Amino acid sequence: MDVFAVKGTLAGFAGDAVSAGVFAEEGKGKPPRLPAAVERIDGLAGGVVGVSVAAGEFSGARNSVAVYRVKGIKARALILVGLGKKSEFAPDVVRQAASAACRAARELKARRVGFCVDSVVGGGVELEAAGRLSTEGALLGLYSFIAYRSDRGEGVEVESLGLVSNVDEKPVGKGASAGEIVASAANFARELANDPGNRSTPARVAGLACACSKKYGFSCKVLGKKEIEAERMGALLAVASGSRNPPAFAVLEYNRAGKRKPVVLVGKGITFDTGGISIKPQKDMDRMKFDKAGACAVLGAFVAAARMRLALNLVGLMPLAENMPGGGALRPGDIVKARSGKTIEVVNTDCEGRMLLSDALDYAKEFSPAAIIDVATLTGSVQTALGFEASGLLGNDEKLLSAVEKAGFESGEKVWRFPMWRDYDDYNKSEVADIRNAGIPGSGSVISGAKFLEAFVPEGVPWAHIDIAGTADKDKPGQYLGIGATGVGVRLLASLLQKLE
């Protein structure tokens, strides 16, 4: 979809539909006050909108939508979207409003849509931010995974979105450009995460990473099984041992900051997770194609960073494998040696992601990193704790963790911190190896999973772990994210990396 900024009035926008946000009144029973752009349209239409709103047919409640067919303007429909009360307004409301407006426009079979950004300015949101947030909401809200549907070309889609401002279109356009980069990168990660396991094998995901590197201007090296063996990545090899599809390890590099130490991003890439010998229940196993969402987020963040031409050095590590219960599969009770030399007692083959990451975290030390951030669908328990609204955050460095928290709120991909006290150090204690791959059953598994990873983080390196198991996908539509992969991590990392320049 083409997004552009234009100076003018909403009434004068030449398109199929125009839209504006409307704040609800603070007092009960009071009709909302229409923004100036809508009042102008209402005047041309003979006051029908104002009469409808005064009668209580539209309250301005957050994400509520009302469609009016009015005369006197170039568009054939006016869409009002509720922003809720000003006292409860937050930047993410703009994303929600733009998404709701574009989805309603799609239902009206509108191809060219105008959205009044002046109507969503306020509460700390200026014109540039309004342009960025509106673009993100529209692009994220209109995405759907239809790659394998035979009727995918038959519907009418929104082709262009004009962000209309009667004040100044230049900051709006600047914000829209930034929003397009980040939202498109997130949608790319969603498309890859949504792809089924029979298509997105480790080799194919690694190959796609290399294709992206050529397109966007960063480097990509892929280690195949022989190279992984040469690197002594015993944990990664053990996880992959039950699958006929060999593992892969993609190494991405983006350098635009001279000799500065790089930030290393690590993404868990289980292209399909059956649980291995510790097999998962049948219910929802089809969603285990999303177990590669961490690796998808890292690749999406690289695409965003390269397109924004950020002045920093980045390394991306994508350990990729299938976790299958084949004849050569890893067994509970097995002991394997990781790249670091530590031995791991396997008590649950469904705790495989941390094993992939253990080798990747150790490999990161080869780049003398300034910081390491890993993104992984690591534990189902994080969903129990936080639901679907926030990812878990753990790590070893206060400054880095605070920066991730701030980026989470700014990007709309919120995180919540868990403790990493030394009291939890013994949760992964093994009597027969250096460490076990699962903690005490039913007790603090979000933390014990992170504690396992911490044991493989290079000494002295700031590290943050983002557990996205509850946020990586949705089974019903959200505020501006539909069913399936969410692309979580891309917007957060993009926001964070901009501050680390």
C-alpha positions as CSV (number, residue, x, y, z in Angstrom):
1,M,0.0,0.0,0.0
2,D,1.2,3.5,-0.9
3,V,1.2,6.0,2.0
4,F,1.7,9.7,1.4
5,A,1.2,13.0,3.2
6,V,-0.9,15.7,1.7
7,K,-1.8,19.2,2.8
8,G,-5.4,20.2,2.5
9,T,-8.9,19.5,3.9
10,L,-10.5,16.1,4.4
11,A,-13.5,17.4,2.4
12,G,-11.3,18.1,-0.6
13,F,-9.5,14.7,-0.6
14,A,-10.1,12.9,-3.8
15,G,-10.7,9.2,-2.9
16,D,-13.2,6.6,-2.1
17,A,-13.4,7.2,1.6
18,V,-12.1,9.7,4.2
19,S,-11.7,9.1,7.9
20,A,-11.0,11.0,11.1
21,G,-10.6,10.2,14.8
22,V,-13.1,11.6,17.3
23,F,-12.5,11.9,21.1
24,A,-15.3,10.9,23.5
25,E,-16.5,13.4,26.0
26,E,-15.4,13.0,29.6
27,G,-18.9,13.4,31.0
28,K,-21.5,10.6,30.8
29,G,-24.2,11.0,28.1
30,K,-22.5,13.9,26.4
31,P,-22.1,13.5,22.6
32,P,-18.5,13.9,21.3
33,R,-17.3,17.1,19.8
34,L,-16.5,16.6,16.1
35,P,-13.0,17.7,14.9
36,A,-12.8,20.7,12.6
37,A,-12.2,18.6,9.5
38,V,-15.5,16.7,10.1
39,E,-17.4,19.8,11.0
40,R,-16.5,21.2,7.6
41,I,-17.8,18.0,5.9
42,D,-20.9,18.1,8.1
43,G,-21.6,21.6,6.9
44,L,-21.4,20.6,3.3
45,A,-23.6,17.6,4.0
46,G,-26.4,19.6,5.6
47,G,-25.6,18.6,9.3
48,V,-26.6,15.0,9.1
49,V,-23.5,13.8,10.9
50,G,-23.9,16.2,13.8
51,V,-27.6,15.2,14.2
52,S,-26.6,11.5,14.2
53,V,-23.9,12.1,16.8
54,A,-26.1,14.2,19.0
55,A,-28.7,11.4,18.9
56,G,-26.1,9.1,20.5
57,E,-25.5,7.0,17.3
58,F,-21.7,7.5,17.7
59,S,-20.1,8.0,21.1
60,G,-16.4,8.2,20.3
61,A,-15.6,5.1,22.4
62,R,-12.2,3.7,21.5
63,N,-12.2,1.8,18.2
64,S,-15.9,2.3,17.6
65,V,-16.7,3.0,13.9
66,A,-19.5,4.9,12.2
67,V,-19.9,5.1,8.4
68,Y,-21.8,8.0,6.8
69,R,-22.7,8.4,3.1
70,V,-22.7,12.1,2.7
71,K,-23.0,14.5,-0.2
72,G,-20.9,17.6,-0.9
73,I,-17.5,15.9,-0.8
74,K,-15.3,14.0,-3.3
75,A,-15.3,10.8,-1.3
76,R,-18.3,8.5,-1.2
77,A,-18.1,7.7,2.5
78,L,-17.0,9.3,5.8
79,I,-15.6,7.0,8.5
80,L,-15.5,8.2,12.1
81,V,-13.3,6.2,14.5
82,G,-13.5,6.6,18.3
83,L,-10.4,7.6,20.1
84,G,-11.8,7.2,23.6
85,K,-11.5,9.9,26.3
86,K,-8.6,12.4,26.1
87,S,-7.7,11.6,29.7
88,E,-7.0,8.0,28.6
89,F,-5.3,8.8,25.3
90,A,-2.0,7.1,24.5
91,P,0.1,6.9,21.3
92,D,-1.0,3.4,20.6
93,V,-4.6,4.6,20.2
94,V,-3.5,6.3,17.0
95,R,-2.3,3.0,15.6
96,Q,-5.6,1.4,16.6
97,A,-7.7,4.2,15.0
98,A,-5.8,4.1,11.7
99,S,-6.2,0.4,11.6
100,A,-9.9,0.5,12.3
101,A,-10.4,3.2,9.7
102,C,-8.6,1.2,7.0
103,R,-10.3,-2.0,7.8
104,A,-13.7,-0.3,7.6
105,A,-12.6,1.2,4.3
106,R,-11.7,-2.2,3.0
107,E,-15.2,-3.4,3.9
108,L,-16.5,-0.5,1.8
109,K,-14.3,-1.7,-1.1
110,A,-12.4,1.6,-1.0
111,R,-9.1,1.7,-2.8
112,R,-8.0,5.2,-2.1
113,V,-8.5,6.4,1.5
114,G,-7.8,9.7,3.3
115,F,-7.1,9.9,7.1
116,C,-7.1,13.2,9.0
117,V,-3.9,13.2,11.1
118,D,-4.8,16.5,12.6
119,S,-7.7,14.7,14.4
120,V,-5.3,12.5,16.4
121,V,-2.8,15.1,17.4
122,G,-2.7,15.7,21.2
123,G,-1.6,14.1,24.4
124,G,2.1,14.2,23.4
125,V,1.4,13.1,19.8
126,E,2.7,15.7,17.4
127,L,2.3,15.7,13.6
128,E,5.4,13.6,12.9
129,A,4.5,11.0,15.4
130,A,0.9,11.1,14.1
131,G,2.2,10.3,10.6
132,R,4.3,7.4,11.9
133,L,1.7,5.9,14.2
134,S,-1.1,6.2,11.6
135,T,1.1,4.5,9.0
136,E,2.1,1.7,11.3
137,G,-1.5,1.1,12.3
138,A,-2.8,1.0,8.8
139,L,-0.1,-1.3,7.4
140,L,-0.2,-3.7,10.4
141,G,-4.0,-3.7,10.4
142,L,-4.5,-4.5,6.8
143,Y,-2.0,-7.4,6.7
144,S,-3.4,-10.9,6.4
145,F,-1.7,-14.2,5.5
146,I,-3.2,-15.3,2.2
147,A,-0.1,-16.7,0.4
148,Y,-1.7,-20.1,-0.1
149,R,-5.3,-19.1,-0.8
150,S,-6.5,-19.5,-4.4
151,D,-8.8,-16.5,-4.1
152,R,-6.1,-14.2,-2.8
153,G,-6.4,-11.8,-5.8
154,E,-10.1,-11.5,-5.9
155,G,-10.9,-9.0,-3.1
156,V,-10.7,-5.2,-3.2
157,E,-7.8,-3.9,-1.1
158,V,-6.9,-0.4,0.1
159,E,-4.2,0.6,-2.4
160,S,-3.3,4.1,-1.1
161,L,-3.6,6.0,2.1
162,G,-3.4,9.8,2.1
163,L,-2.5,11.3,5.5
164,V,-4.3,14.7,5.3
165,S,-3.2,17.7,7.4
166,N,-4.4,21.2,7.1
167,V,-1.4,22.4,9.2
168,D,1.8,21.0,7.7
169,E,2.3,17.9,5.6
170,K,6.1,17.8,5.9
171,P,6.5,16.3,9.4
172,V,3.6,14.0,8.6
173,G,5.5,12.7,5.6
174,K,8.7,12.2,7.6
175,G,6.8,10.2,10.2
176,A,5.0,8.2,7.5
177,S,8.3,7.2,5.9
178,A,9.6,5.9,9.3
179,G,6.4,4.1,10.0
180,E,6.3,2.4,6.6
181,I,9.8,1.0,7.1
182,V,9.1,-0.5,10.6
183,A,5.6,-1.8,9.8
184,S,6.7,-3.3,6.5
185,A,9.6,-5.1,8.3
186,A,7.2,-6.3,10.9
187,N,4.8,-7.6,8.3
188,F,7.7,-9.3,6.5
189,A,8.5,-11.1,9.8
190,R,4.8,-12.0,10.2
191,E,4.7,-13.5,6.7
192,L,7.8,-15.7,7.4
193,A,6.5,-16.7,10.8
194,N,3.1,-17.6,9.4
195,D,4.7,-19.9,6.7
196,P,4.1,-23.6,7.5
197,G,6.7,-26.0,8.6
198,N,6.6,-28.0,5.4
199,R,7.7,-24.9,3.5
200,S,9.9,-23.0,5.9
201,T,12.6,-25.5,6.7
202,P,15.9,-24.4,8.3
203,A,17.6,-24.3,4.9
204,R,14.8,-22.2,3.4
205,V,14.7,-19.7,6.2
206,A,18.5,-19.3,6.0
207,G,18.3,-18.9,2.3
208,L,15.7,-16.2,2.7
209,A,18.0,-14.4,5.1
210,C,20.7,-14.3,2.5
211,A,18.3,-13.1,-0.2
212,C,17.3,-10.2,2.2
213,S,21.0,-9.4,2.8
214,K,21.5,-8.9,-0.9
215,K,18.4,-6.8,-1.3
216,Y,18.9,-4.5,1.7
217,G,22.7,-4.3,2.0
218,F,24.0,-6.4,4.8
219,S,26.0,-9.6,4.8
220,C,24.8,-13.1,5.4
221,K,26.8,-16.3,6.0
222,V,25.0,-19.7,6.5
223,L,26.6,-22.5,8.4
224,G,25.4,-25.9,7.3
225,K,25.5,-29.1,9.3
226,K,29.2,-29.7,8.6
227,E,30.2,-26.2,9.6
228,I,27.9,-26.5,12.7
229,E,29.8,-29.7,13.6
230,A,33.1,-27.9,13.1
231,E,31.9,-25.2,15.5
232,R,31.1,-27.9,18.1
233,M,27.5,-26.7,18.5
234,G,26.5,-29.9,20.2
235,A,23.2,-28.5,21.6
236,L,22.0,-27.3,18.3
237,L,22.9,-30.6,16.6
238,A,21.2,-32.6,19.4
239,V,17.9,-30.7,18.9
240,A,18.0,-31.2,15.1
241,S,18.9,-34.9,15.4
242,G,15.3,-36.2,15.1
243,S,14.6,-34.4,11.8
244,R,15.4,-35.3,8.2
245,N,15.8,-31.6,7.6
246,P,19.4,-30.6,8.7
247,P,19.9,-27.5,10.9
248,A,21.3,-24.2,9.7
249,F,22.9,-21.2,11.4
250,A,22.6,-17.9,9.7
251,V,25.0,-15.1,10.6
252,L,24.0,-11.6,9.6
253,E,26.3,-8.5,9.8
254,Y,25.5,-4.9,9.3
255,N,28.4,-2.4,9.7
256,R,28.0,1.4,9.6
257,A,29.9,2.5,12.7
258,G,33.5,1.9,12.0
259,K,35.3,-0.1,14.8
260,R,32.5,0.2,17.4
261,K,31.6,-3.0,19.1
262,P,28.4,-4.5,17.6
263,V,25.1,-5.2,19.2
264,V,24.3,-8.9,18.7
265,L,20.7,-9.9,18.2
266,V,19.9,-13.6,18.7
267,G,16.6,-15.2,17.5
268,K,15.3,-18.7,18.3
269,G,14.5,-20.4,15.0
270,I,12.6,-23.7,15.6
271,T,10.9,-24.0,12.2
272,F,8.5,-26.5,13.7
273,D,8.3,-27.8,17.2
274,T,6.6,-31.1,18.0
275,G,8.3,-31.2,21.4
276,G,10.5,-34.1,20.3
277,I,10.3,-37.3,22.3
278,S,8.6,-35.2,25.0
279,I,5.9,-34.7,22.5
280,K,3.3,-31.9,22.8
281,P,-0.5,-32.5,23.0
282,Q,-2.3,-32.5,19.6
283,K,-4.3,-29.3,20.6
284,D,-2.7,-26.2,19.0
285,M,0.3,-28.1,17.8
286,D,-0.3,-26.5,14.4
287,R,0.7,-23.2,16.0
288,M,4.2,-24.5,16.6
289,K,5.2,-23.1,13.2
290,F,5.4,-19.8,15.2
291,D,8.3,-21.2,17.2
292,K,10.6,-19.5,14.7
293,A,9.2,-16.1,15.5
294,G,12.4,-15.0,17.4
295,A,14.6,-15.6,14.3
296,C,12.0,-13.9,12.1
297,A,12.1,-10.8,14.4
298,V,15.8,-10.6,14.2
299,L,15.7,-10.8,10.4
300,G,12.9,-8.2,10.3
301,A,15.0,-5.9,12.6
302,F,17.9,-6.2,10.2
303,V,15.7,-5.2,7.3
304,A,14.5,-2.2,9.2
305,A,17.9,-1.1,10.4
306,A,19.4,-1.4,6.9
307,R,16.5,0.6,5.3
308,M,16.9,3.3,8.0
309,R,20.6,3.3,7.5
310,L,21.3,3.3,11.2
311,A,24.8,4.3,12.2
312,L,25.7,1.3,14.2
313,N,27.2,-2.2,13.9
314,L,24.9,-5.2,14.2
315,V,25.3,-9.0,14.2
316,G,22.3,-11.3,13.9
317,L,22.4,-14.9,14.8
318,M,19.7,-17.3,13.7
319,P,20.1,-20.9,14.9
320,L,17.6,-22.9,12.9
321,A,16.3,-26.4,13.4
322,E,13.2,-28.7,13.5
323,N,12.4,-30.5,16.8
324,M,11.0,-33.8,15.6
325,P,10.6,-37.3,17.3
326,G,12.6,-39.3,14.7
327,G,14.6,-42.4,15.2
328,G,17.8,-40.4,16.0
329,A,16.0,-37.9,18.2
330,L,17.3,-36.5,21.5
331,R,16.0,-38.5,24.5
332,P,15.1,-37.4,28.0
333,G,18.1,-38.3,30.2
334,D,20.6,-37.7,27.4
335,I,23.7,-35.5,28.2
336,V,25.1,-33.3,25.4
337,K,28.0,-30.9,25.3
338,A,27.4,-27.4,24.1
339,R,29.8,-25.2,22.2
340,S,30.9,-23.6,25.4
341,G,32.1,-26.9,26.7
342,K,29.3,-27.1,29.3
343,T,27.4,-30.4,29.5
344,I,23.6,-30.3,29.5
345,E,21.3,-32.9,31.1
346,V,18.2,-33.1,28.9
347,V,15.2,-33.7,31.2
348,N,12.6,-32.4,28.6
349,T,13.2,-32.4,24.9
350,D,10.4,-29.8,24.6
351,C,12.8,-27.3,26.3
352,E,14.8,-27.2,23.0
353,G,14.9,-23.5,22.3
354,R,17.2,-22.7,25.1
355,M,19.6,-25.3,23.8
356,L,19.8,-23.7,20.4
357,L,20.3,-20.4,22.0
358,S,23.0,-21.7,24.3
359,D,25.3,-22.4,21.3
360,A,24.3,-19.1,19.7
361,L,25.0,-17.1,22.8
362,D,28.4,-18.7,23.1
363,Y,29.1,-18.0,19.4
364,A,28.3,-14.3,20.0
365,K,31.6,-13.9,21.9
366,E,33.5,-14.2,18.6
367,F,32.2,-10.7,17.8
368,S,33.3,-9.0,21.1
369,P,29.7,-7.6,21.5
370,A,28.8,-4.4,23.2
371,A,25.5,-6.1,24.2
372,I,23.4,-9.2,23.4
373,I,19.7,-9.3,23.0
374,D,17.9,-12.5,22.4
375,V,14.3,-12.9,21.3
376,A,12.6,-16.3,21.8
377,T,9.3,-18.1,22.2
378,L,10.9,-19.7,25.2
379,T,8.2,-20.6,27.8
380,G,4.5,-21.1,27.8
381,S,4.6,-19.9,31.4
382,V,5.2,-16.3,30.3
383,Q,1.7,-16.3,28.8
384,T,0.3,-17.6,32.0
385,A,1.9,-14.7,33.8
386,L,1.4,-11.8,31.3
387,G,-1.3,-13.0,29.0
388,F,-1.1,-11.9,25.4
389,E,-0.3,-8.2,26.0
390,A,3.3,-8.1,27.0
391,S,6.5,-10.1,26.6
392,G,8.7,-11.2,29.4
393,L,12.0,-9.4,30.0
394,L,15.0,-10.7,31.9
395,G,18.7,-10.0,31.8
396,N,21.9,-8.9,33.6
397,D,22.3,-5.2,33.0
398,E,20.0,-2.4,34.4
399,K,20.8,0.1,31.7
400,L,20.1,-2.2,28.8
401,L,16.9,-3.6,30.5
402,S,15.6,-0.1,31.1
403,A,16.3,0.8,27.5
404,V,14.4,-2.3,26.3
405,E,11.4,-1.4,28.6
406,K,11.2,2.1,27.2
407,A,11.5,0.9,23.6
408,G,8.7,-1.6,24.3
409,F,6.2,1.1,25.4
410,E,7.2,3.5,22.6
411,S,6.8,0.8,19.9
412,G,3.6,-0.7,21.3
413,E,5.3,-4.0,22.0
414,K,5.3,-3.8,25.8
415,V,7.6,-5.9,28.0
416,W,7.5,-6.7,31.7
417,R,10.5,-7.5,33.8
418,F,11.0,-10.6,35.9
419,P,13.6,-11.0,38.7
420,M,16.9,-12.7,38.1
421,W,17.9,-13.0,41.7
422,R,20.6,-15.5,42.7
423,D,18.0,-17.4,44.6
424,Y,17.0,-18.9,41.3
425,D,20.5,-20.1,40.4
426,D,19.9,-23.7,41.6
427,Y,16.7,-24.2,39.7
428,N,18.6,-25.8,36.8
429,K,21.1,-27.6,39.0
430,S,22.0,-31.1,37.7
431,E,23.5,-34.0,39.6
432,V,25.0,-35.6,36.5
433,A,26.0,-32.6,34.3
434,D,26.9,-29.0,34.5
435,I,23.3,-27.8,34.0
436,R,19.9,-29.3,33.2
437,N,17.7,-27.9,30.4
438,A,14.5,-27.6,32.6
439,G,14.0,-26.2,36.0
440,I,11.8,-27.3,38.9
441,P,8.5,-28.5,37.3
442,G,5.7,-25.9,37.8
443,S,8.0,-23.4,39.5
444,G,9.3,-20.1,37.9
445,S,10.0,-21.6,34.5
446,V,10.1,-18.2,32.8
447,I,13.0,-17.3,35.2
448,S,14.7,-20.8,35.1
449,G,14.6,-20.6,31.3
450,A,16.4,-17.3,31.4
451,K,18.8,-18.6,34.1
452,F,19.8,-21.4,31.8
453,L,20.6,-18.9,29.0
454,E,22.5,-16.7,31.4
455,A,25.0,-19.6,32.0
456,F,26.1,-19.3,28.3
457,V,26.2,-15.5,28.0
458,P,29.8,-14.3,27.6
459,E,31.2,-12.9,30.8
460,G,30.9,-9.2,31.3
461,V,28.6,-8.6,28.4
462,P,25.3,-6.8,28.9
463,W,22.4,-9.1,28.0
464,A,18.6,-9.0,27.7
465,H,16.3,-11.9,27.0
466,I,12.8,-11.2,25.6
467,D,10.4,-14.1,26.0
468,I,7.7,-13.7,23.3
469,A,5.9,-17.0,23.8
470,G,2.7,-15.2,24.7
471,T,2.9,-12.4,22.1
472,A,4.3,-14.1,19.0
473,D,0.9,-15.0,17.6
474,K,-2.8,-14.5,18.1
475,D,-5.7,-16.9,17.6
476,K,-8.3,-14.1,17.3
477,P,-8.0,-10.6,15.9
478,G,-6.6,-7.9,18.2
479,Q,-6.7,-4.1,18.1
480,Y,-4.6,-3.8,14.9
481,L,-3.1,-7.3,14.6
482,G,-5.1,-10.1,13.0
483,I,-5.0,-13.8,13.5
484,G,-1.6,-15.4,13.2
485,A,1.9,-14.1,13.7
486,T,2.3,-10.6,15.2
487,G,5.9,-9.8,14.1
488,V,6.6,-9.0,17.8
489,G,10.1,-7.8,18.4
490,V,10.7,-6.0,15.1
491,R,9.2,-2.7,16.2
492,L,10.7,-3.0,19.7
493,L,14.2,-3.7,18.3
494,A,13.9,-1.0,15.7
495,S,13.0,1.6,18.4
496,L,15.8,0.4,20.6
497,L,18.4,0.4,17.9
498,Q,17.6,3.9,16.9
499,K,18.5,5.0,20.4
500,L,21.7,2.9,20.4
501,E,23.1,4.7,17.4
